[in-house]
Amino acid sequence: MIRINNEWNDYEIIRTGDGYKLEMYSQKYKFLRPDPQVIWKADPSFDFERECDAFYSRNNDGGGLWTSNNQIPEEFFVHWRELTFSLKLMGFKHTGIFPEQAYNWARIIDTIKNSQSNNPSVLNLFAYTGGATAACLLAGASVCHVDAAKSMCERAKRNLNLSGLGLNKVRFIVDDCIKFVEREGNRGKKYDAIIMDPPSFGRGPKGETWKITDQIYELVQKTKKLLSEKPLFFLVNSYTTGLQPTSMKVILDKIYKDIPHDCEAYEIGIQTKEKEVVLPCGASAFMVFK
Ligand SMILES: C[S@@+](CC[C@H](N)C(=O)[O-])C[C@H]1O[C@@H](n2cnc3c(N)ncnc32)[C@H](O)[C@@H]1O
């Protein structure tokens, strides 16, 4: 069954249809973004473009651009529990947050707290603007936050500072995830938990190529060496269209078949303001070691 988290007060999806979702951030800014899951028709009486403050339209080269109807501030904010996220309109239709990940953040927090482990260490790969990193810190863990983009690490730092979490329990690494995992393996470094949310395609800082369908199995396999003697959990999420949650679970179950664990696969989504529309967003597998 699809999993949703209902703890957002200043983020919501107002309407969906014709390949788009209309979202509201900070209780005031309405943005219209394409969403490949929205394959149903829109209500023809509702004018999406007129209702929004900015919309993202795709161009032919795979990119796109934001067009504003109204003034949008350079930076705006949303909140989840004690966390504050700094957002802005960015390339590739991003705003700096994947709100449906809140389900996974809650699960990370519960798993760390229930483990009663003292200051566990978490490796967060493809860590983006730090949502999962912040969740780990809230639960009392320390984190190694890895992302190819320096700008994403800077934004994660801003989010942690805004959330009052500070930076002293986080190691920020700008690197290619595969290369970093290999190096950490050679150094004998260990972590109590691993999180990864890899994109369909990506690039390391030196142009290293990443393709999820070709490389995810190998990456999960390489991380095995990094797990501590008493590991807590392993979370994999994907937004790749067509990759099912169960495929993530099969990878984890296969690679960790010799270590007792429970692994659950599930879709994550957002309950929109339209009662009948729960928008599916990502595919996750969450493995807890016994
Ligand atoms: C879609 S985001 C992940 C979403 C995020 N974990 C969240 O829940 O909000 C993908 C991130 O992977 C990073 N990335 C892409 N290719 C990479 C690579 N080869 N090594 C490290 N990071 C990479 C990008 O810079 C980007 O920040």
Ligand as a Chemical Component Dictionary entry (heavy atoms), coordinates in Angstrom:
data_LIG
# 
_chem_comp.id                   LIG 
_chem_comp.type                 NON-POLYMER 
_chem_comp.pdbx_formal_charge   0 
_chem_comp.three_letter_code    LIG 
# 
loop_
_chem_comp_atom.comp_id 
_chem_comp_atom.atom_id 
_chem_comp_atom.alt_atom_id 
_chem_comp_atom.type_symbol 
_chem_comp_atom.charge 
_chem_comp_atom.model_Cartn_x 
_chem_comp_atom.model_Cartn_y 
_chem_comp_atom.model_Cartn_z 
_chem_comp_atom.pdbx_ordinal 
LIG C1  C1  C 0  17.197 13.333 -7.087 1  
LIG S1  S1  S 1  18.444 13.801 -5.989 2  
LIG C2  C2  C 0  18.112 12.746 -4.622 3  
LIG C3  C3  C 0  16.919 13.188 -3.799 4  
LIG C4  C4  C 0  17.187 13.365 -2.297 5  
LIG N1  N1  N 0  17.882 12.236 -1.734 6  
LIG C5  C5  C 0  15.954 13.687 -1.468 7  
LIG O1  O1  O 0  15.335 12.811 -0.911 8  
LIG O2  O2  O -1 15.558 14.850 -1.425 9  
LIG C6  C6  C 0  19.879 13.132 -6.745 10 
LIG C7  C7  C 0  21.196 13.713 -6.238 11 
LIG O3  O3  O 0  22.243 12.841 -6.698 12 
LIG C8  C8  C 0  23.381 13.628 -7.009 13 
LIG N2  N2  N 0  24.209 12.807 -7.938 14 
LIG C9  C9  C 0  23.955 12.473 -9.210 15 
LIG N3  N3  N 0  24.935 11.664 -9.694 16 
LIG C10 C10 C 0  25.817 11.479 -8.688 17 
LIG C11 C11 C 0  27.040 10.730 -8.559 18 
LIG N4  N4  N 0  27.551 10.018 -9.564 19 
LIG N5  N5  N 0  27.663 10.737 -7.359 20 
LIG C12 C12 C 0  27.160 11.485 -6.328 21 
LIG N6  N6  N 0  26.012 12.199 -6.389 22 
LIG C13 C13 C 0  25.359 12.204 -7.562 23 
LIG C14 C14 C 0  22.830 14.914 -7.580 24 
LIG O4  O4  O 0  23.762 15.969 -7.431 25 
LIG C15 C15 C 0  21.547 15.108 -6.749 26 
LIG O5  O5  O 0  21.762 15.955 -5.663 27 
# 
loop_
_chem_comp_bond.comp_id 
_chem_comp_bond.atom_id_1 
_chem_comp_bond.atom_id_2 
_chem_comp_bond.value_order 
_chem_comp_bond.pdbx_ordinal 
LIG C1  S1  SING 1  
LIG S1  C2  SING 2  
LIG S1  C6  SING 3  
LIG C2  C3  SING 4  
LIG C3  C4  SING 5  
LIG C4  N1  SING 6  
LIG C4  C5  SING 7  
LIG C5  O1  DOUB 8  
LIG C5  O2  SING 9  
LIG C6  C7  SING 10 
LIG C7  O3  SING 11 
LIG C7  C15 SING 12 
LIG O3  C8  SING 13 
LIG C8  N2  SING 14 
LIG C8  C14 SING 15 
LIG N2  C9  SING 16 
LIG N2  C13 SING 17 
LIG C9  N3  DOUB 18 
LIG N3  C10 SING 19 
LIG C10 C11 SING 20 
LIG C10 C13 DOUB 21 
LIG C11 N4  SING 22 
LIG C11 N5  DOUB 23 
LIG N5  C12 SING 24 
LIG C12 N6  DOUB 25 
LIG N6  C13 SING 26 
LIG C14 O4  SING 27 
LIG C14 C15 SING 28 
LIG C15 O5  SING 29 
# 
